[in-house]
Amino acid sequence: MVDEVDEPMPDMPGPATSQVPKPGVEASDPAEPATTEPATTETQTATETQPTETEPATTQPEIIVEASGSFIDRSHPTEGSAVVLGDGSGQRFLRFEDFRTDNGPDLNVYLSAAPTDAPAGQFDDDFVDLGDLKGNVGAQNYEIPVGLDLDHYSTVAIWCVRFGVVFGVAELTAG
């Protein structure tokens, strides 16, 4: 059985600005290119027109990859990548891309302090539960608690709560 999801990139918080003319500069119709050619009419002499300058429009904050890793098998075939996305505001998301694992009961997404090669029982010793696995196939996003130390919780684990089994893991490395 396949529970496929295909979530878009997460909405990242952050300041949004609109296109605002710089002080002292006339705004023009954005459909018309700015010009430095002299403007003339039949009733007035030629005058030079100032080019229109505007601050760049920013509607979405810049999303950066803070850390990433590739899934490897543990007790079940697991593949894809885990990516930590941030925008500098402190809010981060864990995103799975090209993700696939076996379906199972009571699967959760953990950020664990255990290394990827640790015995299965160590993944739930020191961990943060990001919630139920949304699907065993496809792109999906999980909100990371603000301020969580990813140097400490650097392993993503697909954990079966019911049977205490780790399906697959990914080690997050900066950058």
Short mmCIF file of the C-alpha atoms (twelve columns), coordinates in Angstrom:
data_MODEL
# 
_entry.id   MODEL 
# 
loop_
_atom_site.group_PDB 
_atom_site.id 
_atom_site.type_symbol 
_atom_site.label_atom_id 
_atom_site.label_alt_id 
_atom_site.label_comp_id 
_atom_site.label_asym_id 
_atom_site.label_seq_id 
_atom_site.Cartn_x 
_atom_site.Cartn_y 
_atom_site.Cartn_z 
_atom_site.pdbx_PDB_model_num 
ATOM 1   C CA . MET A 1   0.000  0.000  0.000   1 
ATOM 2   C CA . VAL A 2   1.260  3.470  -0.887  1 
ATOM 3   C CA . ASP A 3   0.305  6.640  0.984   1 
ATOM 4   C CA . GLU A 4   1.668  9.245  -1.412  1 
ATOM 5   C CA . VAL A 5   1.905  12.956 -0.617  1 
ATOM 6   C CA . ASP A 6   3.183  15.846 -2.696  1 
ATOM 7   C CA . GLU A 7   3.386  18.937 -0.506  1 
ATOM 8   C CA . PRO A 8   4.630  22.198 -2.002  1 
ATOM 9   C CA . MET A 9   7.544  24.051 -0.437  1 
ATOM 10  C CA . PRO A 10  6.606  25.382 3.011   1 
ATOM 11  C CA . ASP A 11  5.417  28.949 3.487   1 
ATOM 12  C CA . MET A 12  8.232  30.645 5.322   1 
ATOM 13  C CA . PRO A 13  7.495  33.577 7.623   1 
ATOM 14  C CA . GLY A 14  9.393  36.779 7.163   1 
ATOM 15  C CA . PRO A 15  8.980  40.372 6.141   1 
ATOM 16  C CA . ALA A 16  7.387  40.964 2.775   1 
ATOM 17  C CA . THR A 17  7.910  44.255 1.022   1 
ATOM 18  C CA . SER A 18  6.357  45.666 -2.091  1 
ATOM 19  C CA . GLN A 19  7.915  47.706 -4.852  1 
ATOM 20  C CA . VAL A 20  8.327  51.212 -3.433  1 
ATOM 21  C CA . PRO A 21  9.956  54.099 -5.286  1 
ATOM 22  C CA . LYS A 22  13.067 55.519 -3.656  1 
ATOM 23  C CA . PRO A 23  12.533 58.939 -2.054  1 
ATOM 24  C CA . GLY A 24  12.941 61.846 -4.476  1 
ATOM 25  C CA . VAL A 25  12.501 59.705 -7.591  1 
ATOM 26  C CA . GLU A 26  9.359  59.814 -9.692  1 
ATOM 27  C CA . ALA A 27  7.518  56.551 -10.236 1 
ATOM 28  C CA . SER A 28  6.609  55.537 -13.764 1 
ATOM 29  C CA . ASP A 29  4.354  52.984 -15.346 1 
ATOM 30  C CA . PRO A 30  6.137  49.621 -14.795 1 
ATOM 31  C CA . ALA A 31  4.937  48.505 -18.239 1 
ATOM 32  C CA . GLU A 32  6.969  51.279 -19.865 1 
ATOM 33  C CA . PRO A 33  10.767 51.178 -19.702 1 
ATOM 34  C CA . ALA A 34  12.526 54.024 -17.942 1 
ATOM 35  C CA . THR A 35  14.331 56.367 -20.271 1 
ATOM 36  C CA . THR A 36  17.067 58.958 -20.153 1 
ATOM 37  C CA . GLU A 37  16.096 60.351 -23.592 1 
ATOM 38  C CA . PRO A 38  15.008 63.990 -23.647 1 
ATOM 39  C CA . ALA A 39  11.247 64.436 -23.460 1 
ATOM 40  C CA . THR A 40  9.742  67.103 -25.707 1 
ATOM 41  C CA . THR A 41  6.320  68.449 -26.557 1 
ATOM 42  C CA . GLU A 42  5.245  71.001 -29.149 1 
ATOM 43  C CA . THR A 43  4.607  73.643 -26.494 1 
ATOM 44  C CA . GLN A 44  7.716  73.214 -24.350 1 
ATOM 45  C CA . THR A 45  11.419 72.828 -24.873 1 
ATOM 46  C CA . ALA A 46  13.306 69.577 -24.394 1 
ATOM 47  C CA . THR A 47  13.977 68.545 -20.796 1 
ATOM 48  C CA . GLU A 48  15.875 65.577 -19.473 1 
ATOM 49  C CA . THR A 49  13.857 62.877 -17.695 1 
ATOM 50  C CA . GLN A 50  15.263 61.136 -14.630 1 
ATOM 51  C CA . PRO A 51  15.402 57.307 -14.876 1 
ATOM 52  C CA . THR A 52  12.971 55.615 -12.556 1 
ATOM 53  C CA . GLU A 53  14.604 53.751 -9.685  1 
ATOM 54  C CA . THR A 54  12.720 51.421 -7.408  1 
ATOM 55  C CA . GLU A 55  13.750 49.145 -4.612  1 
ATOM 56  C CA . PRO A 56  13.525 45.471 -5.590  1 
ATOM 57  C CA . ALA A 57  10.197 43.816 -4.905  1 
ATOM 58  C CA . THR A 58  10.360 41.081 -2.314  1 
ATOM 59  C CA . THR A 59  7.226  39.061 -1.799  1 
ATOM 60  C CA . GLN A 60  8.825  35.892 -0.428  1 
ATOM 61  C CA . PRO A 61  11.754 35.668 1.964   1 
ATOM 62  C CA . GLU A 62  14.853 33.972 0.579   1 
ATOM 63  C CA . ILE A 63  14.738 30.304 1.523   1 
ATOM 64  C CA . ILE A 64  18.121 28.743 2.206   1 
ATOM 65  C CA . VAL A 65  19.221 25.163 2.771   1 
ATOM 66  C CA . GLU A 66  20.703 25.004 6.268   1 
ATOM 67  C CA . ALA A 67  21.425 21.265 6.318   1 
ATOM 68  C CA . SER A 68  20.695 18.158 4.287   1 
ATOM 69  C CA . GLY A 69  21.259 14.438 4.096   1 
ATOM 70  C CA . SER A 70  20.277 11.316 2.180   1 
ATOM 71  C CA . PHE A 71  18.128 8.575  3.630   1 
ATOM 72  C CA . ILE A 72  19.638 5.126  4.075   1 
ATOM 73  C CA . ASP A 73  17.961 1.830  4.884   1 
ATOM 74  C CA . ARG A 74  17.790 0.475  8.383   1 
ATOM 75  C CA . SER A 75  15.078 -2.176 8.826   1 
ATOM 76  C CA . HIS A 76  13.134 -1.214 5.652   1 
ATOM 77  C CA . PRO A 77  14.141 0.207  2.258   1 
ATOM 78  C CA . THR A 78  14.181 4.011  2.543   1 
ATOM 79  C CA . GLU A 79  15.400 6.564  0.013   1 
ATOM 80  C CA . GLY A 80  15.277 10.267 -0.765  1 
ATOM 81  C CA . SER A 81  16.674 13.361 0.859   1 
ATOM 82  C CA . ALA A 82  15.992 15.332 4.019   1 
ATOM 83  C CA . VAL A 83  16.550 19.082 3.770   1 
ATOM 84  C CA . VAL A 84  16.356 21.734 6.504   1 
ATOM 85  C CA . LEU A 85  14.984 24.969 5.052   1 
ATOM 86  C CA . GLY A 86  15.177 28.356 6.754   1 
ATOM 87  C CA . ASP A 87  14.792 32.026 5.904   1 
ATOM 88  C CA . GLY A 88  16.727 33.656 8.721   1 
ATOM 89  C CA . SER A 89  13.619 34.323 10.825  1 
ATOM 90  C CA . GLY A 90  14.283 31.394 13.185  1 
ATOM 91  C CA . GLN A 91  11.520 29.225 11.744  1 
ATOM 92  C CA . ARG A 92  12.751 26.112 9.936   1 
ATOM 93  C CA . PHE A 93  11.179 23.172 8.162   1 
ATOM 94  C CA . LEU A 94  12.384 19.651 7.500   1 
ATOM 95  C CA . ARG A 95  11.471 18.739 3.918   1 
ATOM 96  C CA . PHE A 96  11.588 15.271 2.397   1 
ATOM 97  C CA . GLU A 97  12.225 15.152 -1.350  1 
ATOM 98  C CA . ASP A 98  12.030 12.100 -3.620  1 
ATOM 99  C CA . PHE A 99  11.138 10.210 -0.451  1 
ATOM 100 C CA . ARG A 100 10.067 6.573  -0.379  1 
ATOM 101 C CA . THR A 101 9.889  3.939  2.361   1 
ATOM 102 C CA . ASP A 102 7.733  0.937  3.184   1 
ATOM 103 C CA . ASN A 103 4.352  1.613  4.712   1 
ATOM 104 C CA . GLY A 104 3.961  0.614  8.334   1 
ATOM 105 C CA . PRO A 105 1.896  1.202  11.438  1 
ATOM 106 C CA . ASP A 106 2.383  4.238  13.649  1 
ATOM 107 C CA . LEU A 107 5.325  5.785  11.749  1 
ATOM 108 C CA . ASN A 108 6.693  9.070  13.071  1 
ATOM 109 C CA . VAL A 109 9.428  11.488 12.051  1 
ATOM 110 C CA . TYR A 110 12.075 11.951 14.749  1 
ATOM 111 C CA . LEU A 111 15.066 14.227 15.009  1 
ATOM 112 C CA . SER A 112 17.400 12.119 17.108  1 
ATOM 113 C CA . ALA A 113 20.727 12.614 18.861  1 
ATOM 114 C CA . ALA A 114 21.719 9.027  17.955  1 
ATOM 115 C CA . PRO A 115 24.144 8.566  15.039  1 
ATOM 116 C CA . THR A 116 22.736 6.881  11.924  1 
ATOM 117 C CA . ASP A 117 24.545 3.603  12.707  1 
ATOM 118 C CA . ALA A 118 23.329 3.413  16.342  1 
ATOM 119 C CA . PRO A 119 21.369 0.393  17.605  1 
ATOM 120 C CA . ALA A 120 17.638 0.872  16.906  1 
ATOM 121 C CA . GLY A 121 16.787 1.344  20.582  1 
ATOM 122 C CA . GLN A 122 18.882 4.521  20.807  1 
ATOM 123 C CA . PHE A 123 16.822 6.554  18.332  1 
ATOM 124 C CA . ASP A 124 14.066 7.094  20.889  1 
ATOM 125 C CA . ASP A 125 16.392 7.827  23.850  1 
ATOM 126 C CA . ASP A 126 17.029 11.516 23.058  1 
ATOM 127 C CA . PHE A 127 14.769 12.786 20.283  1 
ATOM 128 C CA . VAL A 128 12.216 15.356 19.146  1 
ATOM 129 C CA . ASP A 129 9.028  13.971 17.575  1 
ATOM 130 C CA . LEU A 130 8.020  16.070 14.551  1 
ATOM 131 C CA . GLY A 131 4.784  14.136 14.144  1 
ATOM 132 C CA . ASP A 132 3.222  11.354 12.139  1 
ATOM 133 C CA . LEU A 133 4.823  10.451 8.811   1 
ATOM 134 C CA . LYS A 134 2.441  12.060 6.301   1 
ATOM 135 C CA . GLY A 135 2.972  9.408  3.655   1 
ATOM 136 C CA . ASN A 136 5.468  6.745  2.723   1 
ATOM 137 C CA . VAL A 137 6.044  8.280  -0.728  1 
ATOM 138 C CA . GLY A 138 6.551  11.864 -1.841  1 
ATOM 139 C CA . ALA A 139 7.537  15.374 -0.825  1 
ATOM 140 C CA . GLN A 140 6.485  16.471 2.652   1 
ATOM 141 C CA . ASN A 141 7.268  19.166 5.229   1 
ATOM 142 C CA . TYR A 142 7.629  19.101 9.016   1 
ATOM 143 C CA . GLU A 143 7.929  22.197 11.190  1 
ATOM 144 C CA . ILE A 144 11.049 22.200 13.383  1 
ATOM 145 C CA . PRO A 145 10.614 23.790 16.821  1 
ATOM 146 C CA . VAL A 146 12.197 27.257 16.956  1 
ATOM 147 C CA . GLY A 147 15.600 27.190 18.639  1 
ATOM 148 C CA . LEU A 148 16.122 23.416 18.329  1 
ATOM 149 C CA . ASP A 149 19.856 22.592 18.200  1 
ATOM 150 C CA . LEU A 150 20.374 20.630 14.976  1 
ATOM 151 C CA . ASP A 151 24.014 20.043 15.877  1 
ATOM 152 C CA . HIS A 152 22.670 17.853 18.698  1 
ATOM 153 C CA . TYR A 153 19.592 16.421 16.895  1 
ATOM 154 C CA . SER A 154 21.341 15.745 13.596  1 
ATOM 155 C CA . THR A 155 19.715 12.453 12.587  1 
ATOM 156 C CA . VAL A 156 16.324 12.171 10.910  1 
ATOM 157 C CA . ALA A 157 14.706 8.831  11.750  1 
ATOM 158 C CA . ILE A 158 11.545 7.228  10.407  1 
ATOM 159 C CA . TRP A 159 10.452 5.500  13.597  1 
ATOM 160 C CA . CYS A 160 7.764  2.844  14.115  1 
ATOM 161 C CA . VAL A 161 6.377  3.692  17.563  1 
ATOM 162 C CA . ARG A 162 4.354  0.479  17.826  1 
ATOM 163 C CA . PHE A 163 7.270  -1.915 17.283  1 
ATOM 164 C CA . GLY A 164 10.305 0.221  18.232  1 
ATOM 165 C CA . VAL A 165 11.827 -0.162 14.763  1 
ATOM 166 C CA . VAL A 166 13.703 2.422  12.727  1 
ATOM 167 C CA . PHE A 167 12.757 2.174  9.038   1 
ATOM 168 C CA . GLY A 168 15.420 4.530  7.672   1 
ATOM 169 C CA . VAL A 169 17.648 7.426  8.690   1 
ATOM 170 C CA . ALA A 170 19.384 10.485 7.245   1 
ATOM 171 C CA . GLU A 171 22.317 12.351 8.768   1 
ATOM 172 C CA . LEU A 172 21.926 16.122 8.491   1 
ATOM 173 C CA . THR A 173 25.091 18.028 7.618   1 
ATOM 174 C CA . ALA A 174 25.341 21.809 7.365   1 
ATOM 175 C CA . GLY A 175 25.068 23.598 4.155   1 
# 
